Amino acid sequence: MRNLLQDCQFNNCMHLEEPGCAIKAAVIAGDIAAERYASYVTILDSMNE
């Protein structure tokens, strides 16, 4: 995931619902495992609690 961070449209992208997110595009394309992305989202959710 780290290699794609600079490819997001916005520099403060959280990789959730932002337009132009390279991470979400890579998940959809199968370049990043859906399980890995789900783990990332879970971590974010736990930080917000």
DSSP file (Angstrom, degrees, kcal/mol; ACC not computed):
  #  RESIDUE AA STRUCTURE BP1 BP2  ACC     N-H-->O    O-->H-N    N-H-->O    O-->H-N    TCO  KAPPA ALPHA  PHI   PSI    X-CA   Y-CA   Z-CA
    1    1 A M    >>        0   0    0      0, 0.0     3,-1.7     0, 0.0     4,-0.7   0.000 360.0 360.0 360.0 -38.3    0.0    0.0    0.0
    2    2 A R  G >4  +     0   0    0      1,-0.3     3,-0.9     2,-0.2     4,-0.4   0.843 360.0  60.2 -57.0 -35.9    2.8    2.4    0.9
    3    3 A N  G 34 S+     0   0    0      1,-0.2    -1,-0.3     2,-0.1     3,-0.2   0.727 107.0  46.8 -65.9 -20.5    4.1    2.5   -2.7
    4    4 A L  G X4 S+     0   0    0     -3,-1.7     3,-2.1     1,-0.1     4,-0.4   0.538  82.0  95.1 -98.6  -8.3    0.7    3.8   -3.9
    5    5 A L  G X< S+     0   0    0     -3,-0.9     3,-1.4    -4,-0.7    17,-0.2   0.859  82.6  53.9 -54.3 -40.7    0.1    6.6   -1.4
    6    6 A Q  G 3  S+     0   0    0     -4,-0.4    -1,-0.3     1,-0.3    -2,-0.1   0.608  99.0  66.0 -71.8  -9.9    1.6    9.3   -3.5
    7    7 A D  G <  S+     0   0    0     -3,-2.1    -1,-0.3     4,-0.0    -2,-0.2   0.519  75.3 108.2 -90.8  -5.2   -0.8    8.4   -6.4
    8    8 A C  S <  S-     0   0    0     -3,-1.4    13,-0.2    -4,-0.4    12,-0.1  -0.401  76.5-125.0 -69.2 149.7   -3.9    9.4   -4.5
    9    9 A Q  S    S+     0   0    0     11,-1.9     2,-0.4    10,-0.2    -1,-0.1   0.870  95.8  44.4 -63.3 -37.9   -5.6   12.5   -5.8
   10   10 A F  S >  S-     0   0    0      9,-0.2     3,-1.3    10,-0.1    -2,-0.1  -0.887  74.1-140.3-113.5 140.8   -5.5   14.2   -2.3
   11   11 A N  T 3  S+     0   0    0     -2,-0.4    -1,-0.1     1,-0.3    -3,-0.0   0.634 104.4  51.4 -74.5 -12.2   -2.5   14.3    0.0
   12   12 A N  T 3  S+     0   0    0      2,-0.0    -1,-0.3     0, 0.0     2,-0.1   0.044  79.1 149.8-108.3  25.2   -4.8   13.8    3.1
   13   13 A C    <   -     0   0    0     -3,-1.3    -5,-0.1     1,-0.2     0, 0.0  -0.348  33.6-166.4 -62.3 131.2   -6.6   10.7    1.6
   14   14 A M        -     0   0    0     -2,-0.1    -1,-0.2     7,-0.0    30,-0.1   0.452  39.2-122.6 -96.3  -3.9   -7.8    8.3    4.2
   15   15 A H  S    S+     0   0    0      1,-0.0    -2,-0.1    26,-0.0    26,-0.1   0.851  83.6 100.5  67.7  37.7   -8.4    5.7    1.5
   16   16 A L  S    S-     0   0    0     25,-0.0    -3,-0.0     7,-0.0    -1,-0.0   0.734 100.8 -23.1-112.6 -71.4  -12.1    5.2    2.4
   17   17 A E  S    S+     0   0    0      2,-0.1    -4,-0.0     7,-0.0     4,-0.0   0.269  91.0 129.6-130.3   8.9  -14.5    7.1    0.1
   18   18 A E    >   -     0   0    0      1,-0.1     3,-0.9     2,-0.1     2,-0.1  -0.391  61.6-111.6 -71.1 143.3  -12.3    9.9   -1.4
   19   19 A P  T 3  S+     0   0    0      0, 0.0    -9,-0.2     0, 0.0   -10,-0.2  -0.445  99.0  24.5 -70.0 147.1  -12.3   10.3   -5.2
   20   20 A G  T 3  S+     0   0    0      1,-0.2   -11,-1.9   -11,-0.1     2,-0.6   0.728  79.4 162.9  74.8  22.2   -9.1    9.5   -7.0
   21   21 A C    <>  -     0   0    0     -3,-0.9     4,-1.8   -13,-0.2    -1,-0.2  -0.652  26.7-163.7 -80.2 118.0   -7.9    7.1   -4.3
   22   22 A A  H  > S+     0   0    0     -2,-0.6     4,-2.0   -18,-0.2    -1,-0.2   0.806  88.4  56.2 -69.6 -30.3   -5.1    4.9   -5.6
   23   23 A I  H  > S+     0   0    0      2,-0.2     4,-2.1     1,-0.2    -1,-0.2   0.952 108.4  45.4 -67.7 -49.7   -5.4    2.5   -2.8
   24   24 A K  H  > S+     0   0    0      1,-0.2     4,-2.5     2,-0.2    -2,-0.2   0.900 112.7  52.1 -60.7 -40.6   -9.1    1.8   -3.4
   25   25 A A  H  X S+     0   0    0     -4,-1.8     4,-2.2     1,-0.2    -1,-0.2   0.895 109.0  50.2 -62.1 -39.7   -8.4    1.5   -7.1
   26   26 A A  H  X>S+     0   0    0     -4,-2.0     5,-2.2     2,-0.2     6,-1.4   0.859 109.6  50.8 -68.2 -35.2   -5.7   -1.1   -6.4
   27   27 A V  H ><5S+     0   0    0     -4,-2.1     3,-0.8     4,-0.2    -2,-0.2   0.941 111.9  47.3 -65.2 -46.8   -8.1   -3.1   -4.2
   28   28 A I  H 3<5S+     0   0    0     -4,-2.5    -2,-0.2     1,-0.3    -1,-0.2   0.882 112.4  49.8 -61.7 -39.3  -10.7   -3.1   -6.9
   29   29 A A  H 3<5S-     0   0    0     -4,-2.2    -1,-0.3    -5,-0.2    -2,-0.2   0.609 115.9-115.9 -75.6 -11.8   -8.1   -4.1   -9.5
   30   30 A G  T <<5S+     0   0    0     -3,-0.8    -3,-0.2    -4,-0.7    -2,-0.1   0.566  84.7 118.4  87.3   8.6   -6.9   -6.9   -7.2
   31   31 A D  S   <S+     0   0    0     -5,-2.2     2,-0.4    -6,-0.2    -4,-0.2   0.731  77.5  42.0 -79.7 -22.9   -3.4   -5.4   -6.8
   32   32 A I  S    S-     0   0    0     -6,-1.4    -2,-0.3    -9,-0.1    -1,-0.2  -0.992 100.0-110.2-121.3 131.6   -4.0   -5.1   -3.0
   33   33 A A     >  -     0   0    0     -2,-0.4     4,-2.1     1,-0.1     3,-0.3  -0.353  16.7-134.3 -62.8 135.7   -5.7   -8.0   -1.2
   34   34 A A  H  > S+     0   0    0      1,-0.2     4,-2.5     2,-0.2     5,-0.2   0.845 107.0  57.0 -58.8 -34.4   -9.2   -7.2    0.0
   35   35 A E  H  > S+     0   0    0      2,-0.2     4,-1.9     1,-0.2    -1,-0.2   0.878 105.2  50.1 -65.9 -37.7   -8.3   -8.7    3.4
   36   36 A R  H  > S+     0   0    0     -3,-0.3     4,-1.9     2,-0.2    -2,-0.2   0.920 111.9  47.4 -66.5 -43.2   -5.4   -6.4    3.8
   37   37 A Y  H  X S+     0   0    0     -4,-2.1     4,-2.3     1,-0.2    -2,-0.2   0.909 109.8  53.3 -64.0 -41.7   -7.5   -3.4    3.0
   38   38 A A  H  X S+     0   0    0     -4,-2.5     4,-2.3     1,-0.2    -1,-0.2   0.878 107.1  52.5 -61.0 -37.6  -10.2   -4.6    5.4
   39   39 A S  H  X S+     0   0    0     -4,-1.9     4,-2.2     2,-0.2    -1,-0.2   0.908 107.9  51.3 -63.8 -41.8   -7.5   -4.8    8.1
   40   40 A Y  H  X S+     0   0    0     -4,-1.9     4,-2.3     2,-0.2    -2,-0.2   0.923 110.4  48.4 -59.6 -45.7   -6.5   -1.2    7.4
   41   41 A V  H  X S+     0   0    0     -4,-2.3     4,-2.6     1,-0.2    -2,-0.2   0.896 109.7  52.8 -63.7 -40.6  -10.2   -0.1    7.8
   42   42 A T  H  X S+     0   0    0     -4,-2.3     4,-2.3     2,-0.2    -1,-0.2   0.907 108.3  50.4 -61.3 -42.5  -10.5   -2.0   11.0
   43   43 A I  H  X S+     0   0    0     -4,-2.2     4,-1.7     2,-0.2    -2,-0.2   0.925 110.9  48.9 -61.6 -45.4   -7.4   -0.3   12.4
   44   44 A L  H  X S+     0   0    0     -4,-2.3     4,-1.4     1,-0.2    -2,-0.2   0.922 110.6  51.1 -60.2 -44.0   -8.8    3.1   11.5
   45   45 A D  H  X S+     0   0    0     -4,-2.6     4,-0.6     1,-0.2     3,-0.3   0.902 109.0  50.6 -60.6 -41.7  -12.2    2.3   13.1
   46   46 A S  H  < S+     0   0    0     -4,-2.3     3,-0.4     1,-0.2    -1,-0.2   0.818 107.7  53.7 -68.3 -29.2  -10.5    1.2   16.3
   47   47 A M  H  < S+     0   0    0     -4,-1.7    -1,-0.2     1,-0.2    -2,-0.2   0.802 106.0  53.7 -72.3 -29.1   -8.5    4.5   16.4
   48   48 A N  H  <        0   0    0     -4,-1.4    -1,-0.2    -3,-0.3    -2,-0.2   0.583 360.0 360.0 -82.6 -10.2  -11.7    6.5   16.1
   49   49 A E     <        0   0    0     -4,-0.6    -1,-0.2    -3,-0.4    -2,-0.1   0.457 360.0 360.0 -84.9 360.0  -13.3    4.8   19.1
